[in-house]
């Protein structure tokens, strides 16, 4: 089994804007990748961010621009298709809120796992 490390990391979800924000700690811990794949596991109620080396056809792979990888800014991914998948899988994700999830990093697998059970709603203001 792969070893996880206890680095506090978060994932931001803004349903109304179809935005996922991946913080710098997460990106650096999985190798500061040029691409990430967003995965959903309905059974374990989890979202994963996995580093990949290139874009794949027919999946949720997104390029992380070099200017983001070289900065302290979070990666912002806008995807209506992925948000539709998330809201269909997890109906508690409502457009009147933004959400933050906490996760664990598994650096040997180049992946970060976020449990929906850690979700905190942040009202739009």
N, CA, C and O atoms as CSV, one atom per row, in Angstrom:
chain,resi,resn,atom,element,x,y,z
A,1,UNK,N,N,0.839,-1.175,0.000
A,1,UNK,CA,C,0.000,0.000,0.000
A,1,UNK,C,C,0.885,1.239,0.000
A,1,UNK,O,O,1.933,1.272,0.644
A,2,UNK,N,N,0.448,2.245,-0.726
A,2,UNK,CA,C,1.220,3.483,-0.810
A,2,UNK,C,C,1.099,4.269,0.477
A,2,UNK,O,O,0.078,4.229,1.164
A,3,UNK,N,N,2.155,4.978,0.782
A,3,UNK,CA,C,2.182,5.769,2.007
A,3,UNK,C,C,1.682,7.180,1.724
A,3,UNK,O,O,2.097,7.809,0.751
A,4,UNK,N,N,0.797,7.668,2.570
A,4,UNK,CA,C,0.356,9.053,2.451
A,4,UNK,C,C,1.111,9.877,3.479
A,4,UNK,O,O,1.601,9.350,4.478
A,5,UNK,N,N,1.199,11.169,3.224
A,5,UNK,CA,C,1.829,12.042,4.192
A,5,UNK,C,C,0.779,13.026,4.668
A,5,UNK,O,O,-0.179,13.328,3.957
A,6,UNK,N,N,0.973,13.516,5.872
A,6,UNK,CA,C,-0.030,14.367,6.478
A,6,UNK,C,C,0.299,15.831,6.226
A,6,UNK,O,O,0.810,16.527,7.104
A,7,UNK,N,N,-0.001,16.287,5.015
A,7,UNK,CA,C,0.113,17.693,4.671
A,7,UNK,C,C,-1.309,18.189,4.475
A,7,UNK,O,O,-2.083,17.618,3.706
A,8,UNK,N,N,-1.637,19.251,5.177
A,8,UNK,CA,C,-2.974,19.817,5.037
A,8,UNK,C,C,-3.092,20.451,3.659
A,8,UNK,O,O,-2.326,21.343,3.293
A,9,UNK,N,N,-4.053,19.975,2.922
A,9,UNK,CA,C,-4.275,20.503,1.589
A,9,UNK,C,C,-5.768,20.610,1.356
A,9,UNK,O,O,-6.557,19.870,1.945
A,10,UNK,N,N,-6.142,21.519,0.509
A,10,UNK,CA,C,-7.560,21.753,0.266
A,10,UNK,C,C,-7.847,21.840,-1.222
A,10,UNK,O,O,-6.960,22.071,-2.044
A,11,UNK,N,N,-9.110,21.647,-1.532
A,11,UNK,CA,C,-9.626,21.770,-2.886
A,11,UNK,C,C,-10.840,22.678,-2.810
A,11,UNK,O,O,-11.722,22.473,-1.977
A,12,UNK,N,N,-10.888,23.669,-3.666
A,12,UNK,CA,C,-12.025,24.573,-3.697
A,12,UNK,C,C,-12.944,24.246,-4.862
A,12,UNK,O,O,-12.486,23.929,-5.960
A,13,UNK,N,N,-14.243,24.327,-4.612
A,13,UNK,CA,C,-15.243,24.068,-5.649
A,13,UNK,C,C,-16.231,25.226,-5.647
A,13,UNK,O,O,-16.836,25.529,-4.618
A,14,UNK,N,N,-16.395,25.870,-6.796
A,14,UNK,CA,C,-17.390,26.928,-6.961
A,14,UNK,C,C,-18.375,26.458,-8.020
A,14,UNK,O,O,-18.121,26.577,-9.218
A,15,UNK,N,N,-19.497,25.925,-7.565
A,15,UNK,CA,C,-20.471,25.309,-8.450
A,15,UNK,C,C,-21.041,26.312,-9.444
A,15,UNK,O,O,-21.161,25.999,-10.629
A,16,UNK,N,N,-21.392,27.504,-8.988
A,16,UNK,CA,C,-22.047,28.481,-9.877
A,16,UNK,C,C,-21.127,28.961,-10.994
A,16,UNK,O,O,-21.610,29.402,-12.036
A,17,UNK,N,N,-19.825,28.884,-10.799
A,17,UNK,CA,C,-18.864,29.330,-11.819
A,17,UNK,C,C,-18.176,28.159,-12.527
A,17,UNK,O,O,-17.319,28.374,-13.384
A,18,UNK,N,N,-18.546,26.923,-12.174
A,18,UNK,CA,C,-17.940,25.712,-12.760
A,18,UNK,C,C,-16.428,25.672,-12.553
A,18,UNK,O,O,-15.685,25.278,-13.452
A,19,UNK,N,N,-15.972,26.085,-11.359
A,19,UNK,CA,C,-14.547,26.231,-11.086
A,19,UNK,C,C,-14.087,25.276,-9.987
A,19,UNK,O,O,-14.754,25.092,-8.969
A,20,UNK,N,N,-12.915,24.674,-10.233
A,20,UNK,CA,C,-12.188,23.878,-9.244
A,20,UNK,C,C,-10.861,24.604,-9.024
A,20,UNK,O,O,-10.176,24.952,-9.986
A,21,UNK,N,N,-10.496,24.835,-7.752
A,21,UNK,CA,C,-9.213,25.469,-7.435
A,21,UNK,C,C,-8.335,24.476,-6.680
A,21,UNK,O,O,-8.717,23.935,-5.643
A,22,UNK,N,N,-7.149,24.258,-7.235
A,22,UNK,CA,C,-6.181,23.340,-6.640
A,22,UNK,C,C,-5.046,24.186,-6.079
A,22,UNK,O,O,-4.394,24.926,-6.816
A,23,UNK,N,N,-4.810,24.077,-4.773
A,23,UNK,CA,C,-3.799,24.951,-4.169
A,23,UNK,C,C,-2.378,24.502,-4.499
A,23,UNK,O,O,-2.158,23.392,-4.983
A,24,UNK,N,N,-1.430,25.376,-4.232
A,24,UNK,CA,C,-0.027,25.137,-4.566
A,24,UNK,C,C,0.561,23.959,-3.797
A,24,UNK,O,O,1.355,23.199,-4.350
A,25,UNK,N,N,0.185,23.796,-2.535
A,25,UNK,CA,C,0.697,22.665,-1.755
A,25,UNK,C,C,0.372,21.358,-2.463
A,25,UNK,O,O,1.221,20.474,-2.572
A,26,UNK,N,N,-0.848,21.244,-2.938
A,26,UNK,CA,C,-1.270,20.036,-3.642
A,26,UNK,C,C,-0.431,19.823,-4.887
A,26,UNK,O,O,0.110,18.736,-5.094
A,27,UNK,N,N,-0.316,20.850,-5.717
A,27,UNK,CA,C,0.421,20.703,-6.973
A,27,UNK,C,C,1.891,20.357,-6.737
A,27,UNK,O,O,2.441,19.485,-7.409
A,28,UNK,N,N,2.515,21.030,-5.798
A,28,UNK,CA,C,3.930,20.742,-5.518
A,28,UNK,C,C,4.116,19.328,-4.967
A,28,UNK,O,O,5.085,18.646,-5.301
A,29,UNK,N,N,3.193,18.900,-4.133
A,29,UNK,CA,C,3.316,17.580,-3.495
A,29,UNK,C,C,3.144,16.427,-4.468
A,29,UNK,O,O,3.615,15.320,-4.211
A,30,UNK,N,N,2.474,16.680,-5.583
A,30,UNK,CA,C,2.307,15.616,-6.588
A,30,UNK,C,C,3.232,15.829,-7.787
A,30,UNK,O,O,3.021,15.258,-8.857
A,31,UNK,N,N,4.260,16.661,-7.590
A,31,UNK,CA,C,5.296,16.801,-8.602
A,31,UNK,C,C,5.160,17.989,-9.533
A,31,UNK,O,O,5.822,18.035,-10.569
A,32,UNK,N,N,4.311,18.959,-9.185
A,32,UNK,CA,C,4.130,20.168,-10.002
A,32,UNK,C,C,3.876,19.801,-11.467
A,32,UNK,O,O,4.623,20.220,-12.351
A,33,UNK,N,N,2.821,19.018,-11.724
A,33,UNK,CA,C,2.603,18.449,-13.058
A,33,UNK,C,C,2.138,19.464,-14.103
A,33,UNK,O,O,1.580,20.513,-13.778
A,34,UNK,N,N,2.383,19.121,-15.353
A,34,UNK,CA,C,1.876,19.918,-16.474
A,34,UNK,C,C,0.398,19.635,-16.718
A,34,UNK,O,O,-0.315,20.464,-17.284
A,35,UNK,N,N,-0.062,18.449,-16.285
A,35,UNK,CA,C,-1.461,18.066,-16.434
A,35,UNK,C,C,-1.951,17.404,-15.158
A,35,UNK,O,O,-1.190,16.728,-14.466
A,36,UNK,N,N,-3.221,17.601,-14.852
A,36,UNK,CA,C,-3.868,16.866,-13.773
A,36,UNK,C,C,-5.138,16.226,-14.305
A,36,UNK,O,O,-5.778,16.726,-15.230
A,37,UNK,N,N,-5.472,15.126,-13.701
A,37,UNK,CA,C,-6.707,14.427,-14.015
A,37,UNK,C,C,-7.592,14.510,-12.780
A,37,UNK,O,O,-7.155,14.210,-11.669
A,38,UNK,N,N,-8.839,14.919,-12.985
A,38,UNK,CA,C,-9.806,14.985,-11.890
A,38,UNK,C,C,-10.668,13.732,-11.945
A,38,UNK,O,O,-11.251,13.413,-12.981
A,39,UNK,N,N,-10.742,13.026,-10.822
A,39,UNK,CA,C,-11.456,11.754,-10.746
A,39,UNK,C,C,-12.513,11.817,-9.645
A,39,UNK,O,O,-12.343,12.511,-8.643
A,40,UNK,N,N,-13.596,11.085,-9.847
A,40,UNK,CA,C,-14.682,11.027,-8.876
A,40,UNK,C,C,-14.956,9.565,-8.552
A,40,UNK,O,O,-15.074,8.731,-9.450
A,41,UNK,N,N,-15.059,9.259,-7.237
A,41,UNK,CA,C,-15.420,7.918,-6.808
A,41,UNK,C,C,-16.690,8.022,-5.964
A,41,UNK,O,O,-16.621,8.354,-4.781
A,42,UNK,N,N,-17.856,7.737,-6.568
A,42,UNK,CA,C,-19.113,7.849,-5.824
A,42,UNK,C,C,-19.183,6.899,-4.634
A,42,UNK,O,O,-19.761,7.249,-3.605
A,43,UNK,N,N,-18.603,5.700,-4.753
A,43,UNK,CA,C,-18.669,4.707,-3.684
A,43,UNK,C,C,-17.976,5.161,-2.414
A,43,UNK,O,O,-18.507,4.983,-1.318
A,44,UNK,N,N,-16.792,5.746,-2.551
A,44,UNK,CA,C,-16.062,6.219,-1.372
A,44,UNK,C,C,-16.305,7.705,-1.116
A,44,UNK,O,O,-15.729,8.279,-0.192
A,45,UNK,N,N,-17.149,8.324,-1.925
A,45,UNK,CA,C,-17.482,9.752,-1.801
A,45,UNK,C,C,-16.211,10.594,-1.791
A,45,UNK,O,O,-15.961,11.375,-0.873
A,46,UNK,N,N,-15.414,10.404,-2.851
A,46,UNK,CA,C,-14.132,11.099,-2.920
A,46,UNK,C,C,-13.905,11.707,-4.292
A,46,UNK,O,O,-14.429,11.250,-5.307
A,47,UNK,N,N,-13.098,12.761,-4.273
A,47,UNK,CA,C,-12.599,13.396,-5.486
A,47,UNK,C,C,-11.081,13.281,-5.416
A,47,UNK,O,O,-10.488,13.467,-4.353
A,48,UNK,N,N,-10.462,12.978,-6.538
A,48,UNK,CA,C,-9.006,12.864,-6.574
A,48,UNK,C,C,-8.437,13.816,-7.613
A,48,UNK,O,O,-9.053,14.088,-8.643
A,49,UNK,N,N,-7.249,14.311,-7.313
A,49,UNK,CA,C,-6.455,15.084,-8.270
A,49,UNK,C,C,-5.199,14.272,-8.499
A,49,UNK,O,O,-4.408,14.069,-7.577
A,50,UNK,N,N,-5.012,13.804,-9.727
A,50,UNK,CA,C,-3.877,12.940,-10.053
A,50,UNK,C,C,-2.993,13.610,-11.096
A,50,UNK,O,O,-3.490,14.119,-12.101
A,51,UNK,N,N,-1.702,13.612,-10.864
A,51,UNK,CA,C,-0.747,14.141,-11.838
A,51,UNK,C,C,-0.640,13.157,-12.999
A,51,UNK,O,O,-0.520,11.950,-12.793
A,52,UNK,N,N,-0.685,13.683,-14.214
A,52,UNK,CA,C,-0.477,12.862,-15.411
A,52,UNK,C,C,0.511,13.586,-16.319
A,52,UNK,O,O,0.684,14.801,-16.226
A,53,UNK,N,N,1.155,12.820,-17.198
A,53,UNK,CA,C,2.197,13.390,-18.045
A,53,UNK,C,C,1.677,14.045,-19.318
A,53,UNK,O,O,2.355,14.878,-19.919
A,54,UNK,N,N,0.465,13.662,-19.727
A,54,UNK,CA,C,-0.104,14.255,-20.938
A,54,UNK,C,C,-1.618,14.127,-20.890
A,54,UNK,O,O,-2.167,13.353,-20.106
A,55,UNK,N,N,-2.274,14.891,-21.732
A,55,UNK,CA,C,-3.734,14.840,-21.810
A,55,UNK,C,C,-4.165,13.526,-22.450
A,55,UNK,O,O,-3.521,13.021,-23.369
A,56,UNK,N,N,-5.251,12.994,-21.951
A,56,UNK,CA,C,-5.835,11.775,-22.487
A,56,UNK,C,C,-7.154,12.135,-23.157
A,56,UNK,O,O,-7.823,13.080,-22.738
A,57,UNK,N,N,-7.529,11.400,-24.183
A,57,UNK,CA,C,-8.821,11.632,-24.824
A,57,UNK,C,C,-9.940,11.127,-23.933
A,57,UNK,O,O,-9.787,10.133,-23.223
A,58,UNK,N,N,-11.068,11.823,-23.979
A,58,UNK,CA,C,-12.297,11.395,-23.313
A,58,UNK,C,C,-12.175,11.225,-21.803
A,58,UNK,O,O,-12.772,10.307,-21.243
A,59,UNK,N,N,-11.431,12.071,-21.146
A,59,UNK,CA,C,-11.429,12.053,-19.693
A,59,UNK,C,C,-11.304,13.483,-19.179
A,59,UNK,O,O,-11.283,14.431,-19.964
A,60,UNK,N,N,-11.223,13.630,-17.909
A,60,UNK,CA,C,-11.159,14.945,-17.275
A,60,UNK,C,C,-9.717,15.309,-16.960
A,60,UNK,O,O,-9.331,15.413,-15.795
A,61,UNK,N,N,-8.916,15.503,-18.021
A,61,UNK,CA,C,-7.521,15.899,-17.875
A,61,UNK,C,C,-7.396,17.364,-18.257
A,61,UNK,O,O,-7.961,17.808,-19.256
A,62,UNK,N,N,-6.648,18.112,-17.448
A,62,UNK,CA,C,-6.523,19.556,-17.649
A,62,UNK,C,C,-5.063,19.969,-17.586
A,62,UNK,O,O,-4.295,19.473,-16.761
A,63,UNK,N,N,-4.699,20.877,-18.462
A,63,UNK,CA,C,-3.333,21.408,-18.508
A,63,UNK,C,C,-3.167,22.473,-17.432
A,63,UNK,O,O,-4.047,23.310,-17.233
A,64,UNK,N,N,-2.040,22.434,-16.747
A,64,UNK,CA,C,-1.677,23.463,-15.774
A,64,UNK,C,C,-0.630,24.344,-16.460
A,64,UNK,O,O,0.489,23.890,-16.697
A,65,UNK,N,N,-0.970,25.582,-16.779
A,65,UNK,CA,C,-0.015,26.439,-17.498
A,65,UNK,C,C,1.283,26.641,-16.716
A,65,UNK,O,O,1.282,26.676,-15.485
A,66,UNK,N,N,2.382,26.771,-17.447
A,66,UNK,CA,C,3.693,26.958,-16.825
A,66,UNK,C,C,3.706,28.172,-15.907
A,66,UNK,O,O,4.328,28.126,-14.846
A,67,UNK,N,N,3.030,29.267,-16.290
A,67,UNK,CA,C,3.042,30.464,-15.441
A,67,UNK,C,C,2.388,30.187,-14.084
A,67,UNK,O,O,2.742,30.826,-13.093
A,68,UNK,N,N,1.451,29.257,-14.022
A,68,UNK,CA,C,0.857,28.848,-12.742
A,68,UNK,C,C,1.829,27.930,-12.003
A,68,UNK,O,O,2.033,28.085,-10.800
A,69,UNK,N,N,2.426,26.978,-12.714
A,69,UNK,CA,C,3.371,26.048,-12.081
A,69,UNK,C,C,4.585,26.771,-11.508
A,69,UNK,O,O,5.171,26.316,-10.525
A,70,UNK,N,N,4.966,27.895,-12.116
A,70,UNK,CA,C,6.125,28.656,-11.660
A,70,UNK,C,C,5.772,29.732,-10.645
A,70,UNK,O,O,6.638,30.518,-10.258
A,71,UNK,N,N,4.525,29.784,-10.209
A,71,UNK,CA,C,4.088,30.841,-9.295
A,71,UNK,C,C,3.589,30.250,-7.979
A,71,UNK,O,O,3.662,29.042,-7.753
A,72,UNK,N,N,3.089,31.116,-7.130
A,72,UNK,CA,C,2.456,30.680,-5.888
A,72,UNK,C,C,0.944,30.709,-5.992
A,72,UNK,O,O,0.249,30.604,-4.981
A,73,UNK,N,N,0.425,30.850,-7.208
A,73,UNK,CA,C,-1.020,30.916,-7.425
A,73,UNK,C,C,-1.621,29.515,-7.468
A,73,UNK,O,O,-0.954,28.560,-7.867
A,74,UNK,N,N,-2.890,29.393,-7.054
A,74,UNK,CA,C,-3.559,28.101,-7.222
A,74,UNK,C,C,-3.884,27.880,-8.698
A,74,UNK,O,O,-3.964,28.831,-9.475
A,75,UNK,N,N,-4.069,26.629,-9.069
A,75,UNK,CA,C,-4.536,26.310,-10.419
A,75,UNK,C,C,-6.056,26.414,-10.419
A,75,UNK,O,O,-6.724,25.841,-9.558
A,76,UNK,N,N,-6.589,27.136,-11.371
A,76,UNK,CA,C,-8.034,27.294,-11.506
A,76,UNK,C,C,-8.465,26.568,-12.764
A,76,UNK,O,O,-8.019,26.891,-13.866
A,77,UNK,N,N,-9.333,25.586,-12.593
A,77,UNK,CA,C,-9.845,24.801,-13.717
A,77,UNK,C,C,-11.325,25.111,-13.864
A,77,UNK,O,O,-12.087,25.006,-12.903
A,78,UNK,N,N,-11.728,25.493,-15.064
A,78,UNK,CA,C,-13.131,25.755,-15.347
A,78,UNK,C,C,-13.635,24.660,-16.281
A,78,UNK,O,O,-13.121,24.486,-17.386
A,79,UNK,N,N,-14.646,23.926,-15.823
A,79,UNK,CA,C,-15.186,22.832,-16.624
A,79,UNK,C,C,-16.646,22.587,-16.264
A,79,UNK,O,O,-16.959,22.094,-15.180
A,80,UNK,N,N,-17.514,22.930,-17.169
A,80,UNK,CA,C,-18.929,22.662,-16.947
A,80,UNK,C,C,-19.205,21.160,-16.949
A,80,UNK,O,O,-20.022,20.675,-16.166
A,81,UNK,N,N,-18.524,20.425,-17.830
A,81,UNK,CA,C,-18.732,18.967,-17.888
A,81,UNK,C,C,-18.357,18.305,-16.560
A,81,UNK,O,O,-19.097,17.456,-16.063
A,82,UNK,N,N,-17.209,18.689,-15.978
A,82,UNK,CA,C,-16.813,18.092,-14.706
A,82,UNK,C,C,-17.757,18.518,-13.594
A,82,UNK,O,O,-18.105,17.706,-12.736
A,83,UNK,N,N,-18.178,19.778,-13.596
A,83,UNK,CA,C,-19.110,20.237,-12.558
A,83,UNK,C,C,-20.445,19.514,-12.677
A,83,UNK,O,O,-21.060,19.181,-11.664
A,84,UNK,N,N,-20.901,19.268,-13.904
A,84,UNK,CA,C,-22.137,18.495,-14.089
A,84,UNK,C,C,-21.990,17.092,-13.509
A,84,UNK,O,O,-22.916,16.577,-12.882
A,85,UNK,N,N,-20.831,16.475,-13.717
A,85,UNK,CA,C,-20.565,15.155,-13.134
A,85,UNK,C,C,-20.583,15.220,-11.612
A,85,UNK,O,O,-21.190,14.373,-10.957
A,86,UNK,N,N,-19.915,16.228,-11.050
A,86,UNK,CA,C,-19.882,16.367,-9.588
A,86,UNK,C,C,-21.267,16.577,-8.995
A,86,UNK,O,O,-21.631,15.913,-8.024
A,87,UNK,N,N,-22.035,17.485,-9.561
A,87,UNK,CA,C,-23.348,17.787,-8.983
A,87,UNK,C,C,-24.338,16.637,-9.187
A,87,UNK,O,O,-25.249,16.464,-8.377
A,88,UNK,N,N,-24.178,15.856,-10.245
A,88,UNK,CA,C,-25.014,14.674,-10.431
A,88,UNK,C,C,-24.645,13.587,-9.423
A,88,UNK,O,O,-25.514,12.859,-8.944
A,89,UNK,N,N,-23.359,13.480,-9.104
A,89,UNK,CA,C,-22.875,12.465,-8.171
A,89,UNK,C,C,-23.100,12.868,-6.721
A,89,UNK,O,O,-23.441,12.037,-5.879
A,90,UNK,N,N,-22.906,14.151,-6.440
A,90,UNK,CA,C,-23.023,14.675,-5.078
A,90,UNK,C,C,-24.026,15.836,-5.068
A,90,UNK,O,O,-23.620,16.994,-5.172
A,91,UNK,N,N,-25.321,15.549,-4.944
A,91,UNK,CA,C,-26.341,16.603,-5.032
A,91,UNK,C,C,-26.244,17.669,-3.942
A,91,UNK,O,O,-26.867,18.725,-4.058
A,92,UNK,N,N,-25.477,17.410,-2.891
A,92,UNK,CA,C,-25.309,18.419,-1.846
A,92,UNK,C,C,-24.465,19.606,-2.316
A,92,UNK,O,O,-24.410,20.629,-1.633
A,93,UNK,N,N,-23.815,19.484,-3.460
A,93,UNK,CA,C,-23.080,20.602,-4.040
A,93,UNK,C,C,-24.099,21.530,-4.709
A,93,UNK,O,O,-24.609,21.232,-5.789
A,94,UNK,N,N,-24.380,22.635,-4.063
A,94,UNK,CA,C,-25.417,23.570,-4.518
A,94,UNK,C,C,-24.779,24.850,-5.055
A,94,UNK,O,O,-23.739,25.282,-4.557
A,95,UNK,N,N,-25.399,25.461,-6.072
A,95,UNK,CA,C,-24.789,26.652,-6.691
A,95,UNK,C,C,-24.777,27.894,-5.806
A,95,UNK,O,O,-24.058,28.845,-6.114
A,96,UNK,N,N,-25.535,27.920,-4.735
A,96,UNK,CA,C,-25.539,29.111,-3.877
A,96,UNK,C,C,-24.360,29.149,-2.912
A,96,UNK,O,O,-24.228,30.085,-2.124
A,97,UNK,N,N,-23.502,28.131,-2.974
A,97,UNK,CA,C,-22.327,28.082,-2.104
A,97,UNK,C,C,-21.074,27.755,-2.911
A,97,UNK,O,O,-21.141,27.201,-4.008
A,98,UNK,N,N,-19.945,28.109,-2.341
A,98,UNK,CA,C,-18.660,27.539,-2.745
A,98,UNK,C,C,-18.333,26.511,-1.666
A,98,UNK,O,O,-18.896,26.554,-0.572
A,99,UNK,N,N,-17.434,25.598,-1.969
A,99,UNK,CA,C,-17.115,24.536,-1.030
A,99,UNK,C,C,-15.614,24.356,-0.940
A,99,UNK,O,O,-14.872,24.624,-1.885
A,100,UNK,N,N,-15.190,23.896,0.221
A,100,UNK,CA,C,-13.792,23.561,0.437
A,100,UNK,C,C,-13.734,22.159,1.013
A,100,UNK,O,O,-14.484,21.816,1.927
A,101,UNK,N,N,-12.827,21.345,0.464
A,101,UNK,CA,C,-12.614,19.982,0.940
A,101,UNK,C,C,-11.175,19.846,1.401
A,101,UNK,O,O,-10.274,20.463,0.833
A,102,UNK,N,N,-10.957,19.036,2.431
A,102,UNK,CA,C,-9.609,18.726,2.903
A,102,UNK,C,C,-9.195,17.389,2.310
A,102,UNK,O,O,-10.029,16.531,2.023
A,103,UNK,N,N,-7.870,17.226,2.131
A,103,UNK,CA,C,-7.408,15.997,1.515
A,103,UNK,C,C,-6.098,15.496,2.056
A,103,UNK,O,O,-5.412,16.169,2.825
A,104,UNK,N,N,-5.764,14.279,1.627
A,104,UNK,CA,C,-4.479,13.667,1.946
A,104,UNK,C,C,-3.694,13.470,0.658
A,104,UNK,O,O,-4.267,13.238,-0.407
A,105,UNK,N,N,-2.396,13.565,0.772
A,105,UNK,CA,C,-1.507,13.458,-0.380
A,105,UNK,C,C,-0.813,12.106,-0.355
A,105,UNK,O,O,-0.320,11.673,0.687
A,106,UNK,N,N,-0.776,11.448,-1.491
A,106,UNK,CA,C,-0.047,10.188,-1.660
A,106,UNK,C,C,1.019,10.455,-2.732
A,106,UNK,O,O,0.797,10.187,-3.913
A,107,UNK,N,N,2.179,10.987,-2.314
A,107,UNK,CA,C,3.168,11.427,-3.300
A,107,UNK,C,C,3.717,10.305,-4.180
A,107,UNK,O,O,4.052,10.547,-5.340
A,108,UNK,N,N,3.815,9.088,-3.654
A,108,UNK,CA,C,4.343,7.985,-4.460
A,108,UNK,C,C,3.413,7.641,-5.617
A,108,UNK,O,O,3.850,7.082,-6.623
A,109,UNK,N,N,2.144,7.971,-5.477
A,109,UNK,CA,C,1.158,7.726,-6.536
A,109,UNK,C,C,0.849,8.992,-7.328
A,109,UNK,O,O,0.104,8.952,-8.307
A,110,UNK,N,N,1.432,10.131,-6.895
A,110,UNK,CA,C,1.189,11.433,-7.516
A,110,UNK,C,C,-0.303,11.769,-7.540
A,110,UNK,O,O,-0.855,12.181,-8.561
A,111,UNK,N,N,-0.936,11.578,-6.375
A,111,UNK,CA,C,-2.372,11.792,-6.276
A,111,UNK,C,C,-2.723,12.401,-4.922
A,111,UNK,O,O,-2.041,12.166,-3.925
A,112,UNK,N,N,-3.786,13.178,-4.903
A,112,UNK,CA,C,-4.341,13.718,-3.667
A,112,UNK,C,C,-5.807,13.321,-3.617
A,112,UNK,O,O,-6.520,13.440,-4.613
A,113,UNK,N,N,-6.261,12.847,-2.457
A,113,UNK,CA,C,-7.628,12.368,-2.280
A,113,UNK,C,C,-8.383,13.302,-1.345
A,113,UNK,O,O,-7.901,13.646,-0.266
A,114,UNK,N,N,-9.573,13.705,-1.777
A,114,UNK,CA,C,-10.416,14.618,-1.007
A,114,UNK,C,C,-11.743,13.933,-0.705
A,114,UNK,O,O,-12.457,13.524,-1.620
A,115,UNK,N,N,-12.070,13.810,0.567
A,115,UNK,CA,C,-13.324,13.183,0.975
A,115,UNK,C,C,-14.437,14.213,1.006
A,115,UNK,O,O,-14.257,15.317,1.520
A,116,UNK,N,N,-15.581,13.854,0.457
A,116,UNK,CA,C,-16.749,14.728,0.522
A,116,UNK,C,C,-17.202,14.924,1.962
A,116,UNK,O,O,-17.902,15.891,2.262
A,117,UNK,N,N,-16.813,14.023,2.852
A,117,UNK,CA,C,-17.180,14.146,4.267
A,117,UNK,C,C,-16.466,15.304,4.959
A,117,UNK,O,O,-16.846,15.690,6.064
A,118,UNK,N,N,-15.430,15.867,4.319
A,118,UNK,CA,C,-14.722,17.015,4.887
A,118,UNK,C,C,-15.234,18.343,4.334
A,118,UNK,O,O,-14.707,19.405,4.663
A,119,UNK,N,N,-16.253,18.274,3.500
A,119,UNK,CA,C,-16.749,19.451,2.795
A,119,UNK,C,C,-17.307,20.516,3.743
A,119,UNK,O,O,-18.081,20.218,4.654
A,120,UNK,N,N,-16.896,21.760,3.506
A,120,UNK,CA,C,-17.401,22.912,4.225
A,120,UNK,C,C,-18.009,23.873,3.213
A,120,UNK,O,O,-17.361,24.228,2.229
A,121,UNK,N,N,-19.235,24.293,3.444
A,121,UNK,CA,C,-19.907,25.245,2.542
A,121,UNK,C,C,-19.530,26.670,2.910
A,121,UNK,O,O,-19.455,27.022,4.087
A,122,UNK,N,N,-19.297,27.474,1.904
A,122,UNK,CA,C,-18.983,28.891,2.076
A,122,UNK,C,C,-19.995,29.683,1.253
A,122,UNK,O,O,-19.928,29.654,0.024
A,123,UNK,N,N,-20.945,30.401,1.900
A,123,UNK,CA,C,-21.956,31.132,1.130
A,123,UNK,C,C,-21.311,32.200,0.253
A,123,UNK,O,O,-20.309,32.808,0.629
A,124,UNK,N,N,-21.899,32.416,-0.917
A,124,UNK,CA,C,-21.448,33.506,-1.782
A,124,UNK,C,C,-21.835,34.805,-1.113
A,124,UNK,O,O,-22.934,34.927,-0.573
A,125,UNK,N,N,-20.932,35.783,-1.145
A,125,UNK,CA,C,-21.207,37.022,-0.457
A,125,UNK,C,C,-21.205,38.190,-1.284
A,125,UNK,O,O,-21.429,39.296,-0.792
